Amino acid sequence: MNRVLKREREIPPRNRLEGWLTRKIQAGVLKALPRYCPLHGRGGECPEQYAKALLNGLRASEGDAHKVERLKDDGRAFRSWTESVLPAVAVPQGGQGRGIRLTHGFAN
């Protein structure tokens, strides 16, 4: 098992955003998404790496209330973007829609 994921499981989430980020990273669904362009950031970033950076930032900055709120705002924007993009990349398998197949871009 990957040591990073094992270590992340040992740290209980302190809030709903941390729990959501942990679940999405562990499930691997962020790997199928297109690059994420944060509002206050540089060019497109890998969604999984961005989620890990948010999670690490939230866990490391518990003493700085301003930084925590900024990270939570960024995390909520990322979650909103992720949830709007996930249905677009989920394509039904077969004619009867049994299961989904995640593609590496937007479905046409």
Secondary structure, DSSP 8 states (H G I E B T S, - for coil): --HHHHHHHHS--SSHHHHHHHHHHHHTGGGGS--B--TTSSS-B-HHHHHHHHHHHHHH-TT-HHHHHHHHHHHHHHHHHHHHHHHHHEEE-TTTT-SEEE-SS---
